[in-house]
Amino acid sequence: MRGEIGSNIETALAQLWGRAADSVPDWLPMRYVEWLPLLYEVAGRCRAQGRGRSNVYLVLLDYADSRPEPFGVYVGMSRYPAAERFDQHKQGIRAAGSVLKRGLEVLTGPALHLQRIPQAEAARIEEELAEALRAEGLFVQGGH
């Protein structure tokens, strides 16, 4: 019996998601990383003026094969919703190499307040957010 739960966890998770996927909100991350609260805090400091058609988005990156800290974050902006832009990256459409190769999921929650903002504001916030996250010690890609 010992270890039985651990060996069946992937099957149990697949069953759970198969039954509950529709009830899981978009902003809830599929993985927990220890710096996720910091990401919320730093992103929460960013503010945009006005409404527009651009979105700032964050993607969790997997660096388990090459870095001591297994996760990084990609900061981007697009006129597309974050989930749609993530799918484009993964399909190779105007893709950042880091998201194409290492993108795990969109981290929707921290950037919810940075949706549908003016393009100039999104470009400014994308750069500022990436720099602020780097200053906090996170491994950041994007943010140009």
C-alpha positions in Angstrom: 0.0 0.0 0.0 2.8 2.4 0.8 3.6 4.5 -2.3 0.3 3.4 -4.0 -1.1 7.0 -4.0 2.1 8.4 -5.5 2.1 5.8 -8.3 -1.5 6.6 -9.2 -1.4 10.3 -8.9 -1.2 11.0 -12.7 -4.2 8.8 -13.3 -6.1 10.4 -10.5 -5.3 13.9 -11.8 -6.4 13.0 -15.3 -9.7 11.7 -13.9 -10.1 14.9 -11.8 -9.5 17.2 -14.8 -11.7 15.1 -17.0 -14.6 15.7 -14.6 -13.9 19.1 -13.2 -12.2 21.0 -16.0 -15.2 23.2 -16.8 -15.4 24.4 -13.2 -11.8 25.5 -13.0 -11.4 29.2 -13.5 -8.9 30.4 -16.2 -6.9 32.4 -13.7 -6.0 29.4 -11.5 -2.5 28.1 -12.4 -2.1 24.3 -13.0 1.2 24.3 -11.1 2.3 26.0 -8.0 5.7 27.6 -7.9 7.1 29.2 -4.7 7.5 32.6 -6.2 3.9 32.8 -7.5 2.8 35.2 -4.7 5.7 37.5 -5.5 4.6 37.4 -9.2 1.1 38.6 -8.1 2.6 41.3 -5.9 5.0 42.7 -8.6 2.4 42.5 -11.4 -0.2 44.2 -9.1 2.0 47.3 -8.9 1.6 47.8 -12.7 -1.2 50.1 -13.7 -2.5 51.2 -17.1 -4.4 54.3 -18.0 -7.4 53.9 -20.2 -8.9 51.1 -22.3 -7.6 49.6 -25.5 -7.0 46.4 -27.4 -3.7 45.1 -26.1 -3.0 42.6 -23.4 0.0 41.9 -21.2 0.5 38.2 -20.4 2.8 35.9 -18.5 3.8 32.3 -19.3 5.4 29.8 -17.0 8.6 28.4 -18.5 10.2 25.0 -17.7 14.0 25.1 -17.1 14.2 21.9 -15.0 16.8 20.5 -17.4 19.2 23.4 -17.3 18.8 25.6 -14.3 18.8 25.1 -10.5 15.5 27.0 -10.3 13.3 24.9 -12.6 10.9 27.7 -13.6 11.1 31.0 -15.3 8.5 33.4 -16.6 8.0 35.0 -20.1 6.5 38.5 -20.2 4.7 39.4 -23.4 2.1 41.7 -24.9 -0.4 41.1 -27.7 -3.7 42.2 -29.2 -4.8 38.5 -28.7 -6.1 37.1 -25.4 -3.3 35.4 -23.4 -4.5 31.8 -24.0 -4.9 32.4 -27.8 -1.4 34.0 -28.0 0.1 31.1 -25.9 -1.4 28.6 -28.5 0.1 30.7 -31.3 3.5 30.5 -29.6 3.2 26.7 -29.2 2.2 26.4 -32.9 5.2 28.4 -34.0 3.3 31.5 -35.1 5.4 34.5 -34.3 6.8 32.4 -31.5 9.3 33.3 -28.9 11.7 30.4 -28.7 11.5 30.2 -25.0 7.7 29.8 -25.0 7.8 27.4 -28.0 10.3 25.1 -26.4 9.6 25.6 -22.6 6.2 27.2 -22.2 4.0 25.2 -19.7 1.0 27.4 -19.2 -0.3 30.9 -19.1 -0.3 32.6 -15.7 -3.5 34.5 -16.2 -4.2 35.6 -12.6 -1.3 38.0 -12.0 -2.1 40.0 -15.3 -5.9 40.0 -15.2 -5.9 43.8 -14.6 -3.6 44.3 -17.6 -6.0 43.2 -20.3 -7.6 45.5 -22.9 -5.3 48.4 -22.4 -3.8 50.9 -24.9 -0.9 49.5 -26.9 1.6 52.1 -25.7 0.7 51.3 -22.1 1.0 47.6 -22.8 4.5 48.1 -24.3 5.6 50.2 -21.3 4.2 47.8 -18.8 5.7 44.7 -20.5 9.1 46.2 -20.2 8.7 47.6 -16.7 7.2 44.3 -15.4 10.0 42.2 -16.9 12.6 44.5 -15.3 10.8 44.5 -11.9 10.6 40.7 -11.9 14.3 40.4 -12.8 15.1 42.8 -10.0 13.3 40.4 -7.6 15.5 37.6 -8.7 13.2 35.7 -11.1 14.5 34.3 -14.4 12.6 36.3 -17.1 12.4 36.0 -20.8 10.7 38.5 -23.1 9.7 42.0 -21.9 11.0 43.9 -24.9 
